[in-house]
């Protein structure tokens, strides 16, 4: 256990940020699952709308520093490709 005041604060701040990042990642995963669910049902309009919302969430996570720019771009690209490849 930390004895120095600044070290104690760093522990608290790290836990707070980790919880925030985890919540944001979880939210992104939920929206990605919604896109995949729409693709499975074959509803192109619903998939496109779910993609729009998911891309927005991924970009928001990127702007908050949860995802690296390349990671966010890759996620959006793969989702877009999946929606575009629907029959």
LOFI-950917 format. One record per atom (N, C-alpha, C, CB): x, y, z. Coordinates in steps of 0.05 Angstrom, whole numbers, plus 5000, padded with zeros to 4 digits. Atoms other than C-alpha are relative to their C-alpha. Glycine has a CB too. Example, Ala and Ser with C-alpha at 12.3 -4.5 7.8 and 13.67 -1.06 7.14 Angstrom:
LOFI-950917
501849765000;524649105156;501850245000;498050015025;498449764999;527349795143;498550225014;500950094971;
end
This chain:
LOFI-950917
501749765000;500050005000;501850255000;498150005024;498449765002;502550694983;499950165025;498950174976;499849824976;504851155039;500050294993;502449935016;499749725008;506051785000;497350104989;502250034978;502649895008;500052244988;499650004970;499850285011;500349995029;501352324914;499649724988;502450144987;500450275009;501851574905;497249905006;502149815013;502850074993;495251474941;498150124980;499350095028;501849865019;492051984894;500249864973;500850304998;499750135026;494951644833;498549744998;503049944994;501550254999;491850984855;497050064995;500449865027;502849935002;485051314862;499350104971;499250235020;500449895027;485651684795;500149774980;502150224993;499750225019;487951054759;497549825001;502549835007;502450164998;481950664786;497650144987;499449945030;502249845011;477151224766;500149994969;500150295010;499750005029;479951254695;499549734989;502850104993;500450285010;480050494688;497049944999;501449805018;502950054999;472650474708;498650144977;498850085027;501249845021;470951024659;500649874972;501150295000;499350125025;474750694602;498549734996;503149944999;501450255002;471550024617;497150044992;500149845027;502849945007;464550334614;499850084971;499050225019;500149915027;466150664548;500449774980;502150224995;499550235017;468950024518;497649824999;502549845010;502450164998;462849644542;497850114982;499149975029;502149865016;458250154510;500649964970;500050305006;499350045028;462050094443;499349724992;503050064996;500550285006;461549334446;497049954996;501249825021;502950035003;454049384456;499050094973;498650155023;500949895025;453149814395;501149834976;500950294996;498950185021;457649354353;498349754998;503049935006;501750245000;453448764375;497350054986;499549905028;502549935013;447249134351;500350004970;499050285010;499450005029;450449224282;500049714990;502750144994;499950285009;452048484278;497349865001;502049855018;502750124998;445048294301;498350094976;498650095026;501549905023;442048734246;500949864975;500350304997;498950145024;446648404195;498949724999;503150005001;501050284998;444447714219;497149984991;500349895028;502950005007;437047894210;499750064970;498450195017;500249945028;438548144140;498750264993;498749784985;501449755004;435348824150;502150224994;498450085025;497949815008;439749294110;499750285011;500150024969;500549744989;436449934134;500750025029;497050084996;499350004971;437049744207;503049975004;498549765014;497150044998;444249524196;501450274995;501049794981;498849745007;445950194164;499650205023;498850114974;500549814978;442750584221;501649925025;496950005008;498450104977;446150144274;503050064995;499649705004;497349945007;452750254237;500650305005;500649944970;499749714996;451751014239;500450065030;497650154989;499849954971;450651004314;502549885012;497549875015;497550134990;456350504327;502550164993;500149714990;497749855009;461250914286;500350255017;499850074971;500049764983;459251534326;501249935028;497250115002;499050084973;460551164392;502949934999;498449755010;497150075002;467250894368;501650254998;500549824976;498549745003;469451594347;500050165026;498750164977;500149864975;467151874413;502149875020;497249985013;498050144983;471351344449;502850074992;499649694999;497449915009;477251534406;500750285009;500149994969;499449734992;476552264422;500550025030;497650184993;499550004971;476452104497;502649855007;497749865014;497450134995;482951714489;499749715009;501450155021;500450284992;479951024503;501249824979;497049945004;498950155022;481750764434;502150174985;497849914980;498149875017;487850934392;498650064973;502549824995;501349925025;486051274326;499849784980;501450244988;499950225019;488150684284;498049775008;502849884997;501850214990;484150194327;497150084994;500349965031;502749905006;477850624321;499449994970;499650295011;500450005029;478750694246;499649714990;502450134986;500250285008;479749944239;497249885007;502249835013;502750104991;473349794279;497850104981;499550085029;502149885017;469150274237;500249884972;500450314999;499650105026;472150014173;498949714998;503050004992;501050285001;470649284189;497049995002;501349835023;502950004998;463549444210;498850104973;499150195023;501049895025;462449854146;500249794978;501650254992;499650215020;465249284104;497949785004;502849885002;502050204994;460548794138;497350084991;500049935030;502749905008;454449224126;499950024970;499450285013;500049975029;456449364054;499949734985;502650154991;500050275013;457348614039;497449855003;502349845012;502650144998;450148454057;498849974972;498150175019;501250045026;446248173999;497850204995;498749724999;
end
